[in-house]
Amino acid sequence: MKRIPRRLFLSCLLANALFFGCNSGADDLSAPIPASAPVPLVDLPDGTYSVDFTTDSPMFHVNEAYEGKSVMTVDSGRATLHLVLPSKNVVNLFLGKAEDARRPGATLLFPSDERVVYSDGVAETVYAYELPVPVIDSKFDVALVGRKGNWYDHRAKVSHPVLVEDPASSVKLTPGEYLIPVALEGGSGRGGVESPVKVVVGDDGFHVALKWSSPNYDYMIVDGARYDASVVDGRSVFEFAVPDLSAPLAVVADSVAMSRPHEIEYTLRFDLSKAVPVPTSAESTAEVQDAP
């Protein structure tokens, strides 16, 4: 029996390792992510709930201003958590594993700005996410990425849902100018709006000045009327009027971020219970004069 030359043996061994190692697909992050199944429906009546949000990490939690509580909305069985984080350090979330979040075609969640006020009166702008909730009272996978680009796996749980009356439905605002928190739902998650938003309340309804996170929206359709954008500080800004903000507001925004413009459906939720009046110039002058 002929002996195989050592050099030939090692060459074959190396070729074999390269072939099977490169084609195993176990760690090939260039492979597109398979089409994801719809987020499962939850067995809860439609409505707004106060819930507990917990994770396996002390670094991933609800902003301390809310003491571990979040607001979850259930619409036709689909649950969405309004998750306010402690800072702007988490730049994307993904419902699933970090390995899948890094693959082409992964549906990443993008943040919106939210202003929080702590118990000592200090205010800060942080990131908030609209996180789909696949299950109640059981753990599920959520991956996050920070500013350094590293993805991390976490296990999260939404529990103890308590149906609450929507305080916005019973709030009556007198005419004047307010700052009102707003949450954006729908779309791909890439779009965001600035919160709180400036709203002027008059006898004829609510006049809203809505600022998006980018200049990529050229018009909106609100309550059947079209509004064109103005670009301010590199962001699309829309001014529109509606008769009521106590209920979720369905809108359409035309995005020009892709190769061709396309209309995207969104829902805006205004929290009238947290409306803060904007002082008039006369009131501001009086405060300065009265200051010791």
MOWO-V406741 format. One record per pair of residues at least 12 apart in sequence whose C-alpha atoms are under 10 Angstrom apart, sorted by sequence separation. I is the first residue (numbers start at 1). J is the second residue. D is the distance in whole Angstrom. If there is no record, write none. Layout:
[[I J D] [I J D]]
This chain:
[[70 82 6] [71 83 8] [94 106 8] [95 107 8] [113 125 6] [114 126 5] [115 127 9] [141 153 7] [142 154 5] [143 155 8] [182 194 8] [183 195 7] [197 209 7] [198 210 7] [217 229 7] [218 230 8] [227 239 7] [228 240 10] [251 263 10] [252 264 6] [253 265 7] [70 83 6] [71 84 9] [94 107 7] [95 108 8] [112 125 10] [113 126 6] [114 127 6] [115 128 9] [141 154 6] [142 155 6] [143 156 10] [181 194 9] [182 195 6] [183 196 9] [197 210 6] [198 211 9] [216 229 10] [217 230 9] [218 231 9] [227 240 7] [251 264 8] [252 265 5] [253 266 7] [54 68 8] [69 83 9] [70 84 8] [93 107 9] [94 108 5] [95 109 8] [112 126 8] [113 127 5] [114 128 6] [140 154 8] [141 155 5] [142 156 7] [181 195 5] [182 196 6] [196 210 9] [197 211 8] [215 229 9] [217 231 9] [226 240 9] [227 241 10] [251 265 6] [252 266 6] [52 67 9] [53 68 6] [54 69 9] [69 84 10] [93 108 6] [94 109 6] [111 126 9] [112 127 6] [113 128 6] [114 129 10] [139 154 10] [140 155 6] [141 156 6] [142 157 10] [180 195 7] [181 196 4] [182 197 7] [195 210 9] [196 211 10] [215 230 9] [216 231 9] [225 240 9] [250 265 7] [251 266 5] [252 267 8] [52 68 6] [53 69 6] [68 84 10] [92 108 6] [93 109 5] [94 110 9] [111 127 6] [112 128 5] [113 129 9] [139 155 6] [140 156 5] [141 157 9] [179 195 8] [180 196 5] [181 197 6] [182 198 10] [194 210 7] [195 211 9] [215 231 6] [225 241 9] [250 266 6] [251 267 6] [51 68 8] [52 69 5] [53 70 7] [91 108 10] [92 109 6] [93 110 7] [110 127 9] [111 128 5] [112 129 7] [138 155 10] [139 156 5] [140 157 6] [179 196 6] [180 197 5] [181 198 9] [193 210 7] [194 211 6] [195 212 10] [214 231 9] [215 232 8] [219 236 9] [220 237 10] [223 240 9] [225 242 10] [249 266 8] [250 267 4] [251 268 7] [51 69 6] [52 70 6] [53 71 10] [66 84 8] [91 109 9] [92 110 5] [93 111 8] [110 128 9] [111 129 5] [112 130 9] [138 156 8] [139 157 5] [140 158 9] [178 196 9] [179 197 5] [180 198 6] [193 211 6] [194 212 6] [211 229 10] [214 232 10] [215 233 9] [216 234 9] [217 235 9] [218 236 7] [219 237 9] [220 238 8] [222 240 7] [223 241 9] [249 267 5] [250 268 6] [50 69 7] [51 70 5] [52 71 9] [65 84 9] [66 85 10] [91 110 7] [92 111 7] [110 129 7] [111 130 8] [137 156 10] [138 157 6] [139 158 8] [178 197 8] [179 198 5] [180 199 7] [192 211 9] [193 212 4] [194 213 7] [210 229 10] [211 230 10] [212 231 10] [214 233 9] [215 234 6] [216 235 8] [217 236 6] [218 237 9] [219 238 8] [220 239 10] [221 240 9] [222 241 8] [223 242 7] [248 267 6] [249 268 5] [250 269 9] [50 70 6] [51 71 6] [52 72 10] [62 82 10] [63 83 8] [64 84 9] [65 85 10] [90 110 9] [91 111 7] [109 129 7] [110 130 8] [111 131 10] [137 157 6] [138 158 7] [139 159 9] [178 198 6] [179 199 6] [192 212 6] [193 213 5] [211 231 9] [212 232 10] [214 234 7] [215 235 4] [216 236 7] [217 237 9] [218 238 9] [220 240 9] [222 242 8] [223 243 9] [248 268 6] [249 269 6] [49 70 8] [50 71 5] [51 72 7] [62 83 7] [63 84 6] [64 85 8] [65 86 9] [90 111 9] [91 112 10] [109 130 8] [110 131 10] [136 157 7] [137 158 6] [138 159 8] [177 198 7] [178 199 5] [179 200 9] [191 212 7] [192 213 5] [193 214 9] [211 232 8] [213 234 9] [214 235 5] [215 236 4] [217 238 9] [247 268 9] [248 269 5] [249 270 8] [49 71 6] [50 72 6] [61 83 9] [62 84 6] [63 85 5] [64 86 7] [109 131 8] [135 157 8] [136 158 6] [137 159 5] [177 199 6] [178 200 6] [191 213 7] [192 214 8] [211 233 10] [212 234 9] [213 235 6] [214 236 6] [215 237 8] [247 269 7] [248 270 7] [48 71 7] [49 72 5] [50 73 9] [61 84 9] [62 85 5] [63 86 4] [88 111 9] [109 132 10] [133 156 10] [134 157 10] [135 158 8] [136 159 6] [137 160 7] [176 199 8] [177 200 4] [178 201 8] [190 213 9] [191 214 8] [212 235 6] [213 236 7] [214 237 9] [245 268 9] [246 269 8] [247 270 8] [248 271 10] [48 72 6] [49 73 6] [61 85 6] [62 86 7] [63 87 8] [88 112 10] [133 157 9] [134 158 9] [135 159 9] [136 160 8] [137 161 9] [176 200 6] [177 201 6] [190 214 10] [211 235 7] [212 236 5] [213 237 9] [245 269 8] [246 270 7] [247 271 9] [47 72 8] [48 73 5] [49 74 8] [60 85 8] [61 86 7] [62 87 10] [88 113 9] [133 158 8] [136 161 8] [175 200 7] [176 201 5] [177 202 9] [191 216 9] [211 236 6] [212 237 6] [228 253 10] [245 270 6] [246 271 8] [247 272 10] [47 73 6] [48 74 6] [59 85 10] [60 86 9] [85 111 10] [87 113 10] [174 200 10] [175 201 5] [176 202 7] [191 217 10] [210 236 8] [211 237 4] [212 238 8] [223 249 8] [225 251 10] [226 252 9] [227 253 10] [228 254 10] [245 271 8] [246 272 7] [46 73 7] [47 74 5] [48 75 9] [59 86 9] [84 111 9] [87 114 10] [174 201 7] [175 202 5] [176 203 10] [210 237 6] [211 238 7] [222 249 8] [223 250 8] [224 251 9] [226 253 10] [245 272 8] [246 273 9] [45 73 10] [46 74 5] [47 75 7] [53 81 9] [83 111 10] [84 112 9] [173 201 7] [174 202 8] [175 203 7] [180 208 10] [182 210 9] [209 237 7] [210 238 5] [211 239 9] [222 250 7] [223 251 7] [224 252 9] [45 74 7] [46 75 5] [47 76 9] [84 113 9] [85 114 9] [173 202 9] [174 203 9] [175 204 10] [177 206 10] [179 208 10] [209 238 6] [210 239 6] [221 250 9] [222 251 5] [223 252 9] [44 74 7] [45 75 8] [46 76 6] [47 77 10] [49 79 10] [51 81 9] [53 83 8] [60 90 9] [84 114 8] [86 116 9] [175 205 9] [176 206 10] [177 207 9] [178 208 10] [208 238 8] [209 239 4] [210 240 8] [221 251 6] [222 252 7] [43 74 10] [44 75 9] [45 76 8] [46 77 7] [48 79 10] [50 81 10] [84 115 10] [85 116 10] [175 206 9] [177 208 10] [208 239 5] [209 240 7] [220 251 7] [221 252 5] [222 253 9] [42 74 8] [44 76 9] [45 77 7] [46 78 9] [47 79 9] [48 80 10] [49 81 9] [84 116 9] [207 239 7] [208 240 5] [209 241 9] [220 252 5] [221 253 6] [41 74 9] [42 75 10] [43 76 10] [44 77 7] [45 78 10] [46 79 9] [48 81 10] [173 206 10] [207 240 6] [208 241 6] [219 252 8] [220 253 4] [221 254 9] [41 75 10] [42 76 9] [43 77 7] [44 78 9] [206 240 8] [207 241 4] [208 242 8] [219 253 6] [220 254 6] [41 76 8] [42 77 5] [43 78 9] [44 79 9] [92 127 10] [108 143 10] [109 144 9] [206 241 5] [207 242 7] [218 253 8] [219 254 6] [220 255 9] [41 77 5] [42 78 6] [43 79 10] [90 126 10] [91 127 8] [93 129 8] [95 131 8] [108 144 9] [205 241 7] [206 242 5] [207 243 9] [217 253 6] [218 254 6] [219 255 8] [40 77 8] [41 78 5] [42 79 7] [87 124 9] [88 125 8] [89 126 9] [90 127 8] [92 129 9] [93 130 10] [94 131 9] [95 132 7] [204 241 9] [205 242 6] [206 243 6] [207 244 10] [208 245 10] [216 253 10] [217 254 5] [218 255 7] [219 256 10] [40 78 7] [41 79 7] [86 124 9] [87 125 8] [88 126 5] [89 127 8] [90 128 10] [91 129 10] [93 131 8] [94 132 10] [95 133 9] [204 242 9] [205 243 4] [206 244 7] [216 254 8] [217 255 5] [218 256 7] [39 78 8] [40 79 9] [86 125 9] [87 126 5] [88 127 5] [95 134 9] [204 243 7] [205 244 6] [206 245 7] [216 255 6] [217 256 6] [38 78 10] [39 79 9] [86 126 6] [87 127 6] [88 128 9] [199 239 9] [201 241 10] [203 243 9] [204 244 10] [205 245 9] [215 255 9] [216 256 5] [217 257 8] [85 126 7] [86 127 7] [87 128 9] [101 142 10] [194 235 10] [198 239 10] [199 240 10] [200 241 9] [202 243 10] [215 256 9] [216 257 5] [84 126 7] [85 127 6] [86 128 9] [101 143 7] [193 235 10] [199 241 9] [201 243 10] [215 257 9] [216 258 9] [221 263 9] [84 127 6] [85 128 6] [97 140 10] [98 141 9] [100 143 9] [101 144 9] [102 145 10] [193 236 10] [201 244 10] [214 257 9] [218 261 9] [220 263 9] [83 127 9] [84 128 4] [85 129 8] [96 140 8] [97 141 6] [98 142 8] [99 143 9] [101 145 9] [193 237 10] [217 261 9] [219 263 9] [220 264 9] [221 265 9] [83 128 5] [84 129 7] [95 140 8] [96 141 5] [97 142 6] [98 143 5] [216 261 9] [217 262 10] [220 265 10] [82 128 7] [83 129 5] [84 130 9] [95 141 6] [96 142 5] [97 143 6] [98 144 7] [217 263 9] [81 128 10] [82 129 6] [83 130 6] [94 141 9] [95 142 5] [96 143 6] [97 144 9] [98 145 9] [217 264 10] [81 129 8] [82 130 5] [83 131 7] [94 142 6] [95 143 6] [96 144 10] [102 150 10] [80 129 10] [81 130 6] [82 131 7] [93 142 7] [94 143 5] [95 144 9] [102 151 8] [66 116 9] [80 130 6] [81 131 5] [82 132 9] [93 143 6] [94 144 6] [101 151 8] [65 116 7] [66 117 10] [79 130 10] [80 131 5] [81 132 6] [92 143 8] [93 144 5] [94 145 9] [101 152 10] [64 116 10] [65 117 7] [66 118 9] [79 131 9] [80 132 5] [81 133 7] [92 144 6] [93 145 7] [98 150 9] [99 151 8] [101 153 10] [63 116 9] [64 117 10] [65 118 5] [66 119 10] [79 132 6] [80 133 6] [91 144 8] [92 145 6] [93 146 9] [98 151 6] [99 152 9] [130 183 8] [64 118 8] [65 119 7] [78 132 8] [79 133 5] [80 134 9] [90 144 7] [91 145 6] [92 146 7] [97 151 9] [98 152 6] [99 153 9] [129 183 9] [130 184 8] [131 185 10] [63 118 10] [64 119 10] [78 133 8] [79 134 7] [90 145 6] [91 146 6] [92 147 9] [97 152 8] [98 153 6] [128 183 9] [129 184 9] [130 185 7] [39 95 9] [78 134 8] [79 135 9] [89 145 9] [90 146 5] [91 147 6] [97 153 6] [98 154 9] [128 184 10] [129 185 9] [130 186 9] [73 130 10] [78 135 10] [79 136 9] [89 146 6] [90 147 7] [91 148 10] [92 149 10] [94 151 10] [96 153 8] [97 154 8] [72 130 9] [88 146 9] [89 147 6] [90 148 10] [91 149 9] [93 151 9] [96 154 9] [97 155 10] [131 189 10] [72 131 9] [73 132 10] [74 133 10] [88 147 9] [89 148 9] [90 149 10] [92 151 9] [93 152 10] [94 153 9] [95 154 10] [96 155 9] [130 189 8] [36 96 10] [72 132 9] [73 133 10] [129 189 9] [72 133 9] [90 151 10] [191 253 10] [63 126 9] [129 192 10] [185 248 10] [63 127 10] [128 192 10] [184 248 10] [186 250 10] [191 255 9] [63 128 9] [116 181 10] [183 248 10] [184 249 10] [185 250 9] [186 251 10] [187 252 10] [33 99 10] [34 100 9] [62 128 10] [115 181 8] [187 253 10] [33 100 6] [114 181 8] [128 195 10] [32 100 9] [33 101 8] [114 182 8] [31 100 10] [33 102 9] [34 103 9] [113 182 10] [114 183 9] [125 194 10] [29 99 7] [32 102 9] [33 103 6] [34 104 10] [35 105 9] [36 106 9] [112 182 10] [113 183 9] [125 195 9] [28 99 10] [29 100 8] [31 102 10] [32 103 6] [33 104 6] [34 105 8] [35 106 9] [36 107 9] [112 183 8] [125 196 10] [27 99 8] [29 101 9] [30 102 9] [31 103 7] [32 104 5] [33 105 6] [34 106 9] [35 107 10] [112 184 8] [29 102 7] [30 103 6] [31 104 7] [32 105 6] [33 106 6] [111 184 10] [191 264 10] [197 270 9] [29 103 5] [30 104 7] [31 105 9] [32 106 8] [33 107 9] [172 246 9] [196 270 9] [28 103 9] [29 104 8] [169 244 10] [171 246 8] [191 266 10] [193 268 9] [195 270 10] [196 271 9] [169 245 9] [170 246 8] [187 263 10] [188 264 9] [199 275 9] [81 158 9] [112 189 9] [168 245 8] [169 246 5] [187 264 6] [188 265 10] [198 275 10] [200 277 10] [110 188 9] [111 189 8] [112 190 9] [168 246 5] [169 247 7] [186 264 8] [187 265 6] [188 266 10] [196 274 9] [197 275 10] [198 276 10] [199 277 10] [200 278 10] [109 188 8] [110 189 5] [111 190 8] [112 191 8] [113 192 8] [114 193 9] [115 194 9] [116 195 10] [167 246 9] [168 247 8] [186 265 6] [187 266 6] [196 275 9] [198 277 10] [199 278 10] [108 188 8] [109 189 5] [110 190 5] [111 191 8] [112 192 5] [113 193 7] [114 194 7] [115 195 7] [116 196 10] [166 246 9] [185 265 9] [186 266 5] [187 267 9] [196 276 9] [198 278 9] [107 188 7] [108 189 7] [109 190 7] [110 191 7] [111 192 7] [112 193 6] [113 194 6] [114 195 5] [115 196 7] [166 247 9] [185 266 6] [186 267 6] [107 189 8] [108 190 8] [109 191 9] [110 192 8] [111 193 9] [112 194 7] [113 195 6] [114 196 7] [184 266 7] [185 267 5] [186 268 9] [56 139 10] [107 190 9] [112 195 8] [113 196 8] [184 267 6] [185 268 6] [53 137 10] [55 139 8] [60 144 9] [183 267 8] [184 268 5] [185 269 8] [51 136 10] [52 137 10] [54 139 9] [55 140 9] [183 268 6] [184 269 7] [55 141 10] [72 158 9] [182 268 7] [183 269 5] [184 270 9] [55 142 9] [182 269 5] [183 270 7] [70 158 9] [181 269 8] [182 270 4] [183 271 8] [69 158 10] [72 161 8] [181 270 6] [182 271 6] [69 159 10] [71 161 9] [72 162 10] [73 163 10] [180 270 7] [181 271 6] [182 272 9] [42 133 8] [69 160 10] [70 161 10] [71 162 10] [72 163 9] [180 271 6] [181 272 8] [40 132 9] [41 133 9] [42 134 7] [43 135 9] [44 136 9] [71 163 10] [180 272 6] [181 273 9] [182 274 10] [39 132 7] [40 133 8] [41 134 7] [42 135 6] [43 136 8] [71 164 10] [179 272 9] [180 273 8] [181 274 7] [39 133 8] [40 134 5] [41 135 8] [42 136 7] [60 154 8] [178 272 9] [180 274 6] [181 275 7] [39 134 6] [40 135 7] [41 136 10] [60 155 10] [61 156 9] [179 274 8] [180 275 5] [181 276 9] [38 134 9] [39 135 9] [57 153 10] [60 156 9] [93 189 10] [178 274 10] [179 275 6] [180 276 7] [56 153 10] [57 154 7] [92 189 10] [178 275 6] [179 276 5] [180 277 9] [56 154 6] [57 155 8] [92 190 10] [177 275 10] [178 276 5] [179 277 6] [55 154 7] [56 155 6] [57 156 9] [173 272 8] [177 276 9] [178 277 4] [179 278 7] [55 155 6] [56 156 7] [112 212 9] [113 213 9] [171 271 9] [172 272 8] [173 273 9] [177 277 6] [178 278 5] [54 155 9] [55 156 4] [56 157 9] [82 183 8] [112 213 8] [168 269 10] [171 272 6] [172 273 9] [176 277 7] [177 278 5] [178 279 9] [54 156 6] [55 157 6] [82 184 10] [111 213 10] [168 270 8] [169 271 9] [170 272 9] [171 273 6] [173 275 8] [175 277 10] [176 278 8] [177 279 8] [53 156 7] [54 157 5] [55 158 9] [82 185 9] [168 271 6] [169 272 8] [170 273 9] [171 274 10] [174 277 10] [176 279 9] [177 280 8] [53 157 6] [54 158 7] [167 271 8] [168 272 5] [169 273 9] [171 275 10] [173 277 10] [176 280 9] [52 157 8] [53 158 5] [54 159 8] [80 185 9] [166 271 9] [167 272 8] [168 273 5] [51 157 10] [52 158 6] [53 159 7] [166 272 10] [167 273 6] [168 274 8] [51 158 6] [52 159 5] [53 160 9] [166 273 9] [167 274 9] [168 275 10] [51 159 6] [52 160 6] [50 159 9] [51 160 5] [52 161 7] [50 160 8] [51 161 5] [52 162 10] [49 160 9] [50 161 6] [51 162 6] [49 161 6] [50 162 5] [51 163 9] [48 161 9] [49 162 5] [50 163 7] [48 162 8] [49 163 4] [50 164 7] [47 162 10] [48 163 6] [49 164 6] [50 165 10] [47 163 7] [48 164 6] [49 165 8] [44 161 9] [46 163 9] [47 164 8] [48 165 7] [49 166 9] [45 163 9] [47 165 8] [48 166 7] [44 163 9] [47 166 8]]
